[in-house]
Amino acid sequence: MTTTSIKSTVPTRLDRLPWSRFHWLVIIALGTAWVLDGLEIQMAASIASVLTDADTLALTSAEVGASASIYLLGQVVGALLFGRLADRQGRRKMFILTLTLYLVFNGLAGLSLNFWMFAVFRFIAGMGIGGEYAAIHSAIDELMPARYRGRVSLAISGTYWAGAALGAVLGAFFLDPDIFGKDVGWRLCMFVGPLIGACVWQLRKHIPESPRWLMTHGRAEEAEKTVKGIEDYVRSKGGEIEDVHEDEAIEVRHYPPVTYREIASVMLKKYLRRSTLGFVLMVTQSFLYNAIFFTYGLVLADFYGIADETIPWFFIPFALGNLAGPLVLGRYFDTIGRRAMIGGTYLVSSVILAVSGYLFWIDALTAVTQTIMWCIVFFIASAAASSGYLTVSEIFPLELRSQAIAFFFAIAQFCGGVIAPWLFGMLIGDASSRTPLFIGYLLGAGLMCLGGITAITLGVNAERKSLESVATPLSAEKAALARDLEGDSGNSEEPGDSGTSGGPDGEVGKTKER
């Protein structure tokens, strides 16, 4: 293991790669985490009423709600646990382990005989999905060329809704009593996700460890070998690769696992503005999404009189609009830029939500036009929400990237997954008045507006820049400090302000922007 400082061109070589089949492999093999989560959330919603039937698990309504909360709690625990392990042990080990956890325990949940079996298995399956988020986003950002990083991250996050739409369709099929018995249909629903996961599990074995992670953990030779293997593969498929010059190298030194004290220092002192940005973006989008997603069925049923069995068909266009937003708008986050696009999508979705809320309040909408308004709002809001995950995954140093993602994900899940559905359920009440829910829509719009203003004022212009130029790796700061001390330069700058730094808020200019 390398303990001395080394100069590496690994980041620049990864960023200047042309788009290739390798990158498609990364997207397909790793991006399924979001598909699986969307599928699981929708399946849970679909089977909720079925699980209360005497022919199935005969759960109470409280137990059904508790099982959903337990699954979300599992996600939070998994994100925090495996996020830390991904920074300590590597991305690859974790995205293999977390998928395995999900496959095994969600399948076991489909074999449950009572509430406690179901709850425990769903909790552990949730841990797998939560751990996926931290490990997956870290690996994808570190393997993608800088000029494509934004659109790829947004597109992958948006596939959550492809999973949700698939869950709605398959749920309607498996839960049809004319096709499957009640105690068979819901169990088949639980096996769909593991079946998809098993198909991509083999693909993941072909994804290498992040060379950037290897480089900063004393495994420089492995990092060089991995990048060369990727380059050879790209060339074998006809790709042309630009030369890299020595002045584009970054100097790093093996950095030991970061402590919680170091994490707190980096996030709350050195990068306080960025932490504020990440907190606001993640919490505001999570509140809006969970508030609308978990209560849209109640709104359609209580205010528009839509039958329960018909509601899933209204959900499909809603899901497709959410999927289309990041796919269509994603490229502009790499061209127009992060600050303008993140701020713009948050603000525009805020305005449209407020307008749609007003039209709902004055009873100017039907179930169809209400769904159309939701589709328009979330076509834009979906790109905004996805950009929140992109932001927290690229604005902090590599050595704590997974943990940063996990922390913000956990906070967002609590504020959005716990508070928002409960609050909006209270506002809907017995549906005797539209005013309380209108106030809730205005609250959601106000929070998204706050997110947009925060993005514009505190945003980081990370588009088309290497991760190392967005946030200096702690290992690079250590190497720069060691060099200064060895040279007895007398430089009084703090670690992180020497050698590679040169921009505000810890941004660096060592690696050439592309």
Secondary structure, DSSP 4 states (H G I P E B T S, - for coil): ---S-EEE-HHHHHHTPPP-HHHHHHHHHHHHHHHHHHHHHHHHHHHTTGGGSTTTT---HHHHHHHHHHHHHHHHHHHHHHHHHHHHH-HHHHHHHHHHHHHHHHHHHTT--SHHHHHHHHHHHHHHHHHHHHHHHHHHHHHS-GGGHHHHHHHHHHTHHHHHHHHHHHHHHHT-TTTS-HHHHHHHHHHHHHHHHHHHHHHHTTSPPPHHHHHTTT-HHHHHHHHHHHHHHHHHTT-------GGG-EEE---PPPPHHHHHHIIIIITHHHHHHHHHHHHHHHHHHHHHHTTHHHHHHHHH---GGGHHHHHHHHHHHHHHHHHHHTTHHHHT-HHHHHHHHHHHHHHHHHHHHHHHHTT---HHHHHHHHHHHHHHHHHHHHHHHHHHHHSS-GGGHHHHHHHHHHHHIIIIIIIHHHHHHHHHTTSS-SHHHHHHHHHHHHHHHHHHHHHHHH----TT--HHHHS--HHHHHHHHHHHHHTT----PPTTSSTTB-SGGG-B-SSPP-
